[in-house]
Amino acid sequence: MVETRDEARGAAAAAPILSVPLARLRRERTSVKWGRYDDDVIPMWIAEMDSAPCPPVVEAVRAAVGRGDTGYAMTPSYLEAFASFASAEWHWPVDAASAVAVADVLSGVTHLLRLLTDPGGPVVTSVPAYNAFFDVIEASGRRVVEAPLTAEHRLDLVRIGTIFGELTAAGERTAYLLSNPHNPTGTVHTAEELAALAELADVHGVRVVADEVHAPLVMPTSTFVPYLTAPGTERGLAVTSASKSWNLAGLKAAVVVPGADAVGDLRRLHPFLTYGASHVAAIAQTAAYTDGRDWVHRLVDELDANRRLLATLVADRLPGVRLVLPEATFLAWLDLEDLDLGPDPALELLRRSRVALSPGPIFGSGNRTCARLNFGTSPEILRETVRRRERPVGAAVGRVVGDGRAARCPRLGRRGEPHVGPRRGPPDHPRRVVGLTRSRRRRLPWPRRVRRAGAPGAPAERLRRRPLRRRGRRRRVALHGGRPPGRRRHDAFHRRRPPARAGAARPRVPARPARRAGAHRRHQRRAARAHGLVRVGSRRALPRARARRPAGRPGRRRGPHRCLCRSARQRRRPRGRDPLRTRRSGAAPRP
């Protein structure tokens, strides 16, 4: 029996939105949330939900791509759809003719800050604040001025007024960047708070730019108040989008709405700045605002249930974690100070429990022991996250930085910190430290490469070494699974690989480049010495060969990073002997 489109839409409407299993997310999602860390890490860090797509949005995008409607954006219908949605949801009369479509929220904020302030001028924001605010302000050529929230995560209006007075007294054009609802605390600002903020801004001549991208995700216990609907906000501007509420962060489009007295300021923007919106994104967000209202209401109900589940799990199983119940968004602000996880609790949770959170310091100063958690996922994944904190899955040696490709480079981490490389071989293959920054190489005990011990917190197991032969001041070392620092160039020449474990496919060795004439025999001598084979000949020929070395020829490199191939190239072959006649190290010489 063939399922009709209406039946499929009804089945999708009946299924929970936040019910995608973890295995399916790992298999099908390729965004940065699921691609940055290894498969054993639960990503709860970036503001991206694990939701099923909105059916009207899927149909609109599929139809646009199917008919080839992927040209440049035509945004009047997009702006009218948002104006209709704002009027129905928040009783906010938006003039679609005065609004402007831009590429995304951060692009709109950047253009407005450059328009309203001078280069090097101050931009005030309340911390903890959305971490991208700091990047946007610095990219605009402005400086950040922090105004901390109160202990209850409300706007500190007294502190904000003091900062406004100090900055404007110096004659600087100042702007205030507002997050409404607030990210990362989930605070919903009241109409009284917004009116008081607008009054302070009007007294001191400060322009307010409001980021309201999380506006549709306000919990049923709170009421969202758009900034431009508060009294005295005629000179303000608001930027919003459907990207967060309908999980469309990859479809770039946003709306800039000016106040009654800011329409002229918005028209001073260069028309080129309004060409960045994607046509497919405008179609998708138009469908979301027009036909996705019921879907987002169901999503808010599921987020409310997840929020209460998280509060219950934290109270019952994680008594050392302090959580203030968010009033909006799908983000929770956690205080982990009582867990004694050291100076970087988020990194320690990543090492011990394999749960990725957003660290507190990226949201402003004074948040060292805090972290942000994304609860916009299924209840099963939320329970698994708390269970891992109760029973850590194991401590990894080193620090996971970026994706698997970035973790291989020894220059990308913090100073003196090793990187945890990607998993290779079968699923039970241990993770390995594959590099160190150069500042710590000489201070690290030999050998550099270590393995993770089986039990959490156990010391790392060092690789063994076995001397094969002593000859003068030189000593060759055979490693069981690794190599000393001095043989890096030698191993790179021979393309040596660590022994494969049982059931693991050996890596493919690329073809060697063609060698010039006369290099084959020298290569065989180097290979013989590398594998414990020494040349048959007089040992007394070695010092005579060195003594006859022409002047100006580079001598043997000394130090811990000596390559064993260099001395083999510099040694002169004795006359009358075949260099390919070899014997194993330690055996008695032939008569």
Phi, psi and omega in degrees: 000127182276131181275128179283168181293322179294322178293319178296320178294322178293321177294320178294325179290331181280333183284147176297145181283318181263067182223017181286125182294157181297318181298320179291322177298317179295326185280325190254332183274134180236015180286177183295333179298319184260354181256351185279323185249170180288172186290341180272002180260133173269113183278112178236035192252303188279155183279073178220125184276154175263052186262157169288151183289157177284122184304315178300325178292318179299315181295320181293317180292317179299319180292320180295315179291323180296324180267005178076022181273069184233035181272208180285153189287139170243104196260355181303318179294326177296314180294322178292324178295320178293319180299320178293319179295316180296323179291320182285325186273316189237006182056044181251109180282105181259130176274105183296333181290331180268348179281160183227138175267135178231179186295311178199182185295314183293325175296317177297318178296319180298313180297320181291320179295321177292332180281324190262348182230167178267157176303131184081000182284167184274145172231118183268139174213151183269125182255149002293136184235162176310126188297331179290342177302318182295320179293320181294317181295316180291322178294333178280357182080023179248172180245148183271134172238118185269137174235098187298149172287168175285176179296335178268011178066035175253165177294129176271089187293327178295314179295320180296318178297321178297317180294318177302316181295319180294320184285317182286337177295333178276002178081020181264136174287123189241147175231152176242126181260111185257138173251114187221106358294159190280132174249121024251003187278343182077020181283135174257114182287138181279168178296324179293317179296317180293323178293320178294321177297318179295324178293317177298318180295323180289323180295318185263001178072033181261138177265137183251130174243120185254126172265110185240040184289334180267014187301318181290351186257042176271134184292158182299340181277355182232169181231127179278136178240111176300143184298320185286354175268351178282154180295141175080018183255026184294336181264006181270170177222148181232144178235132182211169182196164175268009188293319182281315187291326179253012176058053182239041184297334180277351177256101194276117171190147179206166183237133173252121182247122179267155170288177184298325181263006181248008180295319178296323177296319181292328179288344177283351175294143178294137181302334180298331182290343180265007181267003188277346182293139178280139180293318178295322177295319178297321177295316181296315182287331173297317176296323179295313180292329185273309187247000184253018181292315179297322180298314182290331175293319176295322178297318179298320177297319178291323176295323176297319177295319177295321179299316179290324176297317179297318179298321179292316180296319180293318181292324184274322190246341181233072184294342179277357181259131177256125184232127171262121186300120181290147178267349181200175180068182175245031184239137180241138180259117185250140173253113186254022186296322184282357179276349179055055180260012177090192185288342181229083184298323181296319178293322179293322175295325177295322180287315187277312189256352181059044175237126183262118175245165174275120183293146184297322184300338180286350180261012178123170182287155178083015182237036187296323185262012183252168177204157178251134181241137178263111179259018176277061183216186181284154177300329179294317178293325178295318178294321179296325178297315179291323179298322179294328177290328178289317182233094182301147182274355179138152181261128179266145177278130177096200188223129178279121181233121177067205182271186183297325180292319181291331183290343180281341184273125182281008183247004188262350186267187176289168185294121175080009182254135177284165178250143174268119184282171180288156179288138177231157177079208182292167183300334182269011180293132182290151175283150185231147171280120187251002180183163176224155172291152188297335183293341183247003185295318184286338181268353182273133178299144178282143358276162186283325186275131182231166176246155177279135177287162185290317184275145178297133178083355180287152180293153181290145180273123181276149179282146181276160176226149184225115178289138180258321186199144175245127182220101184068232179268357184265146181218122178267146186231133173256132183252143174266085177101000180212199178204149177286164182299330184291349185250021181297312181293323180296315180291326177295326179293318182270358178055048180286148178232150176296150181299137181285144176282172182296128178085357182265139178283133180287142180294148180283127180270123180293158181294145179283146174289155180295134180266154178285166182297137179091353182271345184294317182292321177295323177297320179295323178295318179295320179295322179296317180292327182292331184255027175083016180251133181244155184281139176282126180168178182285131176289335181287350178287339183295308180294326178294323178294322179291324180293328181273009180294131182298154179293142180091348178282134183297138181279182181290132180287131180253169179109175185291343183256030180291136177269133183287345180281338186294313180294328178293325178289327185275343182286137181274135182286129178296148180285145175080006181240144177273120182292345181271354174280113187231165174221159180284151180297137178092346180279159180290142180294149178289150179290000000 
